[in-house]
Amino acid sequence: MKRILLITLLIGSTFLTFAQSKQAKTAAYFPPRGAWEHRSAAMLGLDSVKLQAAIQFARENESRYPRNQELTQAMQFGKEPYSAGIGPFSDRGEPTGVIVYKGYIVAEWGEPLRVDITNSVTKSFLSSVVGIAVDRGLIHSVYDTVAPYIPPIEVFNPLAAAGGAPAPGQTSLLYPFASEHNRTLTWDVMLRQTSDWEGTLWGKPDWADRPVGNDPEQWQHRKRNAPGTVYKYNDVRVNALALAATCVWRQPLPQVLKNTIMDPIGASNTWRWYGYRNAWIVLDGSPVQSVSGGGHWGGGMFISAYDMARFGLLTLHRGNWAGQQLLSEQWVKQALTPTQAQPTYGYMNWFLNTDRKLAPSAPATAFIHIGNGTNMIYVDPEHELVAVVRWLDNKAMDGVINKILSAVK
């Protein structure tokens, strides 16, 4: 009897050791702050030759626009009304990238430590702080209308104390969700860029961003679309969402992002989230900048490729970082739900590979945080892969994904 009991205990102990060993081998790796383990492609079963070919392809397909980002902005948007930049720009670096497989860095090139403007990848950080506001109950539901959450907003005007008047086109108070149309808008349609929000914010009318056609009369007086029915990529409306989120959090969004996401994922202290020079409000007696959701007129996130890769790894793990759920799984699920009016778009700026239209070489489950440049964070849960690629010609996006995936056996 004792012998049988001893054998049973021995078998149980062996099984437990095996299970713990297997769990240790399959446990996800999350890089600690200030360090990130590198592993060779061969060590993880990747084809190193094909991986180098992907890097060479990315280098050879650098964006054709100037490295001077202010000049690039003028070339891309200079024909739009009210197109002048009002936020900071920077000269960008050389083509850069970081490839992360199973949590480990397997390849990098260019200047991954360099802090560069990342344009509309900023929108993914913006939607994340909105998501955390929902998770914490500051916003009860994304299907609530935004208007009840937003009090009158005082524009910060340092000239007022000296008897000066507000700048032309600005009033001392903002009511960004007070019009008949804007009162009907929910957080969900704002996040999906299907709101058709109307108005002027920080000197930029909504109709001046990527206007359709050549009729200024039509731009200004067109009929409004019902919320949720028409998708329009529009930074004025994104900035209206950023202003609304600032009111809900009652503190600057860069501080919210730092405390809730960037510090917990071990990001560096070098990233910055900028707004426009005129985008200042009075919040609880203090001047606060309402940050922008991209670099259309300057500003937005200035960040390194390493920090972008950490954020990509967070979204790969559906908002979980080393056991801590920073973004709820429900929020990530919503962010990955196709927008009815634009099935390749979820919440800003989660671009989806619905029907494999965005990136034919990638699985349908892959998604990409994309900004002008092209800056992209490619996230592929099926392959446990994150790839940050910066300053790539937009037409080469699927090509570089194809070559990276060809290295994954």
C-alpha positions in Angstrom: 0.0 0.0 0.0 2.8 2.4 0.9 4.6 1.5 -2.3 1.5 2.3 -4.4 1.1 5.6 -2.5 4.7 6.5 -3.1 4.4 5.7 -6.9 1.2 7.8 -7.1 2.9 10.8 -5.4 6.0 10.4 -7.6 3.8 10.4 -10.8 1.8 13.4 -9.5 5.0 15.3 -8.7 6.5 14.5 -12.2 3.3 15.6 -13.9 3.3 18.8 -11.9 6.9 19.6 -12.7 6.2 18.9 -16.4 3.2 21.1 -16.4 5.0 24.0 -14.7 7.9 23.6 -17.1 5.6 23.7 -20.1 3.8 26.7 -18.7 7.2 28.5 -18.2 8.1 27.7 -21.8 4.9 29.1 -23.2 4.4 32.0 -20.9 4.3 35.3 -22.8 7.4 37.5 -22.5 6.9 41.2 -21.7 10.0 43.4 -21.7 10.8 45.2 -18.5 11.3 48.9 -18.4 14.7 49.9 -19.8 15.5 46.6 -21.4 14.2 44.3 -24.1 15.6 40.9 -24.8 16.9 40.3 -28.3 16.9 36.8 -29.7 18.3 35.7 -33.1 15.8 34.8 -35.8 17.2 31.3 -36.0 16.8 30.7 -32.2 13.0 31.2 -32.6 12.7 29.3 -35.8 12.6 32.2 -38.2 14.3 32.4 -41.6 17.0 35.0 -41.0 17.8 35.4 -44.7 14.2 36.2 -45.5 13.9 38.5 -42.5 16.9 40.5 -43.8 15.3 40.6 -47.3 12.2 42.2 -45.6 14.4 44.8 -43.9 16.1 45.6 -47.2 12.8 46.0 -48.9 11.7 48.5 -46.3 14.9 50.5 -46.7 14.5 50.5 -50.5 10.9 51.6 -50.3 11.4 54.7 -48.2 8.7 57.4 -48.4 9.2 59.7 -51.3 8.2 62.8 -49.4 10.9 65.1 -47.9 12.3 64.4 -44.5 11.4 67.9 -43.5 7.9 67.2 -42.2 6.7 70.8 -42.4 7.5 70.7 -46.1 5.8 67.3 -46.5 2.6 68.7 -44.8 2.6 71.6 -47.2 2.9 69.2 -50.2 0.2 66.9 -49.0 -2.3 69.3 -47.6 -1.3 72.7 -48.9 -4.2 73.0 -51.3 -6.8 72.6 -48.6 -8.5 75.7 -47.1 -7.0 76.8 -43.7 -4.1 74.4 -44.3 -1.4 76.2 -42.4 0.4 74.2 -39.7 -0.4 75.3 -36.1 1.5 72.6 -34.2 5.1 71.5 -34.0 6.8 69.5 -36.8 10.2 67.8 -36.9 12.6 66.6 -39.5 12.2 62.8 -39.5 14.9 60.1 -39.5 15.9 57.4 -41.8 13.7 54.3 -42.6 13.3 52.5 -39.2 11.8 49.4 -37.9 11.5 46.9 -35.1 10.2 43.3 -35.4 9.0 41.5 -32.3 8.2 37.8 -32.4 6.8 36.0 -29.3 7.7 39.2 -27.4 11.4 39.2 -28.3 13.1 41.6 -30.6 14.3 39.6 -33.6 15.3 42.4 -35.9 15.7 46.2 -36.0 17.0 48.8 -38.4 17.4 52.5 -38.8 17.1 54.6 -35.6 14.6 52.9 -33.3 15.5 55.2 -30.4 14.8 58.3 -32.4 11.7 60.3 -31.3 9.8 61.2 -34.5 6.3 62.5 -35.2 4.1 59.5 -35.7 1.0 61.3 -37.2 -2.2 59.4 -37.0 -0.9 56.5 -35.0 -1.7 59.1 -32.3 -5.4 58.3 -32.8 -4.8 54.8 -31.3 -3.5 56.3 -28.1 -6.4 58.8 -28.1 -9.0 56.0 -28.4 -7.2 54.1 -25.7 -7.6 56.8 -23.1 -11.3 57.0 -24.1 -11.5 53.3 -23.6 -10.0 53.5 -20.1 -12.5 56.2 -19.3 -15.3 53.7 -20.3 -13.6 50.9 -18.3 -13.5 53.1 -15.2 -17.1 54.4 -15.5 -16.2 58.0 -16.4 -18.1 57.3 -19.6 -21.1 55.0 -18.8 -21.4 53.7 -22.4 -20.0 54.4 -25.8 -23.6 54.6 -27.0 -24.2 57.6 -24.7 -24.4 60.9 -26.5 -21.3 63.1 -25.8 -23.1 66.3 -25.2 -24.3 65.6 -21.6 -20.6 65.0 -20.6 -19.3 68.4 -21.8 -19.8 71.6 -19.9 -19.0 75.0 -21.4 -15.3 75.2 -22.1 -13.4 78.4 -21.5 -10.7 79.1 -24.0 -7.4 80.1 -22.4 -6.7 83.6 -23.5 -3.7 85.2 -21.7 -4.6 88.6 -23.3 -8.0 88.7 -21.4 -6.3 89.7 -18.1 -4.9 92.7 -20.0 -8.3 93.6 -21.5 -7.6 91.9 -24.8 -10.3 90.2 -26.9 -10.4 86.6 -28.0 -8.6 85.8 -31.3 -10.7 86.3 -34.5 -13.0 83.4 -35.0 -12.9 82.3 -31.4 -15.3 83.0 -28.5 -14.4 82.9 -24.9 -16.5 79.8 -24.4 -16.7 76.6 -26.5 -19.8 74.5 -26.9 -18.5 71.7 -29.3 -21.5 69.4 -29.0 -24.3 72.0 -28.7 -25.7 72.2 -32.3 -28.8 70.3 -33.3 -26.7 67.7 -35.2 -23.8 67.5 -32.7 -26.2 66.8 -29.8 -27.1 63.5 -31.4 -23.5 62.2 -31.6 -22.4 59.3 -29.5 -18.9 58.4 -28.4 -19.1 55.4 -30.7 -19.6 57.4 -33.9 -16.9 59.8 -32.9 -14.5 56.8 -32.4 -15.5 55.3 -35.8 -15.2 58.6 -37.7 -18.8 58.4 -38.8 -20.1 61.3 -36.7 -20.2 64.1 -39.4 -19.5 66.5 -36.5 -19.9 70.1 -37.6 -18.1 73.2 -36.5 -14.8 75.0 -36.2 -12.2 74.0 -33.7 -8.8 75.6 -33.1 -9.3 77.7 -36.3 -10.0 74.7 -38.5 -13.5 74.2 -39.9 -14.6 70.6 -40.2 -15.3 71.0 -44.0 -11.7 72.2 -44.6 -10.2 68.8 -43.9 -9.9 66.8 -47.1 -12.8 68.6 -48.8 -14.6 66.8 -51.6 -15.0 68.6 -54.9 -14.2 72.2 -55.6 -17.4 74.0 -54.5 -16.8 76.1 -51.3 -20.5 76.8 -51.0 -21.2 73.0 -50.9 -18.4 72.5 -48.3 -20.0 75.0 -45.9 -23.7 74.4 -46.4 -24.1 70.7 -47.3 -26.7 68.5 -45.7 -25.5 66.6 -42.7 -25.3 62.8 -42.7 -27.1 60.8 -40.1 -24.6 59.6 -37.4 -23.1 56.3 -38.2 -24.0 56.3 -41.9 -21.0 57.9 -43.6 -17.3 57.4 -42.9 -15.0 60.4 -43.3 -11.4 60.6 -42.1 -11.3 64.0 -40.5 -8.8 65.4 -38.0 -11.1 68.3 -36.8 -13.6 65.8 -35.5 -10.8 63.7 -34.0 -9.6 66.8 -32.2 -13.2 67.4 -31.0 -13.1 63.9 -29.4 -9.7 64.7 -27.8 -11.3 67.9 -26.3 -14.3 65.9 -25.0 -12.0 63.3 -23.5 -10.0 66.0 -21.7 -13.2 67.3 -20.1 -14.2 63.8 -19.0 -10.8 63.0 -17.5 -10.5 66.6 -16.1 -6.7 66.5 -16.7 -4.3 66.7 -19.6 -4.5 63.5 -21.8 -0.7 63.1 -21.9 -0.7 62.6 -18.2 -3.6 60.2 -18.4 -1.8 58.2 -21.1 1.5 58.1 -19.1 -0.2 56.9 -15.9 -2.6 54.3 -17.4 -0.6 52.9 -20.3 2.9 54.1 -21.1 4.4 53.7 -17.6 2.8 50.3 -17.0 4.1 48.9 -20.3 7.6 50.2 -19.5 7.8 52.9 -22.2 10.6 55.4 -22.1 10.3 58.9 -20.8 11.1 60.4 -24.3 7.7 60.3 -25.9 5.6 63.5 -26.1 2.0 64.3 -27.1 1.6 67.8 -28.5 -1.4 69.9 -29.4 -1.7 73.2 -31.3 -0.3 76.5 -30.2 -3.9 77.9 -29.9 -5.5 74.8 -28.4 -5.5 75.8 -24.8 -8.4 75.8 -22.4 -8.9 76.7 -18.7 -9.5 73.6 -16.7 -10.1 74.0 -12.9 -8.3 77.3 -13.0 -5.2 76.1 -14.9 -4.2 76.4 -18.5 -4.3 72.9 -20.2 -3.5 72.1 -23.8 -6.1 70.0 -25.7 -3.8 67.7 -27.7 -4.3 66.8 -31.3 -5.1 63.4 -32.7 -2.5 63.5 -35.4 0.0 65.6 -37.3 -2.3 67.0 -40.1 -1.5 70.5 -38.9 1.4 69.5 -36.7 1.6 68.0 -33.2 0.3 64.6 -32.1 2.6 61.9 -30.7 6.3 62.2 -31.1 7.6 58.7 -30.1 10.4 56.1 -30.7 9.9 52.9 -32.6 10.7 50.9 -29.4 7.8 52.6 -27.6 5.5 52.1 -30.5 6.4 48.4 -30.4 5.5 48.2 -26.7 2.1 49.6 -27.5 1.7 47.1 -30.3 2.6 44.3 -28.0 -0.1 45.5 -25.6 -2.7 45.4 -28.3 -1.4 42.0 -29.5 -2.3 40.7 -26.0 -5.7 42.3 -26.1 -4.9 45.0 -23.6 -3.1 42.8 -21.1 0.5 43.5 -20.0 2.2 40.8 -17.8 -1.1 39.9 -16.2 -2.4 43.5 -15.7 -5.4 44.3 -17.8 -4.7 47.9 -18.9 -7.4 48.0 -21.6 -10.4 45.7 -21.0 -10.9 42.8 -23.4 -14.4 44.2 -24.1 -12.8 47.4 -25.2 -10.3 45.7 -27.5 -13.2 43.6 -28.9 -15.1 46.8 -29.8 -12.0 48.4 -31.2 -11.7 45.4 -33.5 -15.3 45.4 -34.6 -15.7 46.6 -38.2 -17.4 49.9 -38.7 -20.6 49.4 -40.8 -19.8 52.3 -43.1 -16.1 51.3 -43.4 -15.5 47.6 -42.6 -11.7 48.0 -42.6 -11.9 50.5 -39.7 -12.6 49.8 -36.1 -12.1 52.4 -33.4 -9.5 55.0 -34.3 -6.9 54.1 -35.4 -7.3 50.3 -35.5 -7.3 49.5 -39.2 -8.7 46.0 -39.8 -7.9 43.5 -42.4 -11.6 42.6 -43.0 -11.8 40.3 -46.1 -8.1 40.8 -46.3 -8.6 44.1 -48.2 -6.1 46.2 -46.3 -3.2 43.7 -46.4 -3.9 40.8 -48.7 -0.7 39.0 -47.5 -1.8 39.0 -43.9 -4.4 37.0 -42.0 -7.8 38.5 -41.7 -7.3 38.7 -37.9 -4.3 41.0 -38.2 -4.7 44.8 -37.7 -2.6 47.8 -38.1 -2.2 51.1 -36.3 -1.4 53.4 -39.2 -0.2 57.0 -39.5 0.9 59.1 -42.4 4.5 58.7 -43.3 3.9 55.8 -43.6 4.2 54.9 -39.9 2.7 51.6 -39.0 2.4 49.1 -36.1 1.5 45.8 -37.7 -0.1 43.4 -35.1 -0.6 39.8 -36.0 -2.0 37.6 -33.2 -2.0 34.4 -35.3 1.8 34.7 -35.7 2.5 36.3 -32.3 4.1 39.1 -34.3 4.4 42.9 -34.0 6.3 44.9 -36.6 6.9 48.7 -36.4 7.9 50.1 -39.8 8.5 53.8 -40.2 8.8 56.1 -43.2 7.7 53.5 -45.7 6.1 54.3 -49.1 2.4 53.6 -48.6 2.2 51.3 -51.7 4.9 49.1 -50.2 2.9 48.3 -47.0 1.6 44.9 -48.0 4.9 44.1 -49.6 6.9 44.5 -46.4 4.2 42.5 -44.5 4.5 39.7 -47.1 8.2 39.5 -46.8 8.2 39.5 -43.0 5.6 36.8 -42.9 7.6 34.7 -45.4 10.3 34.5 -42.7 7.9 33.0 -40.2 8.0 29.2 -40.5 
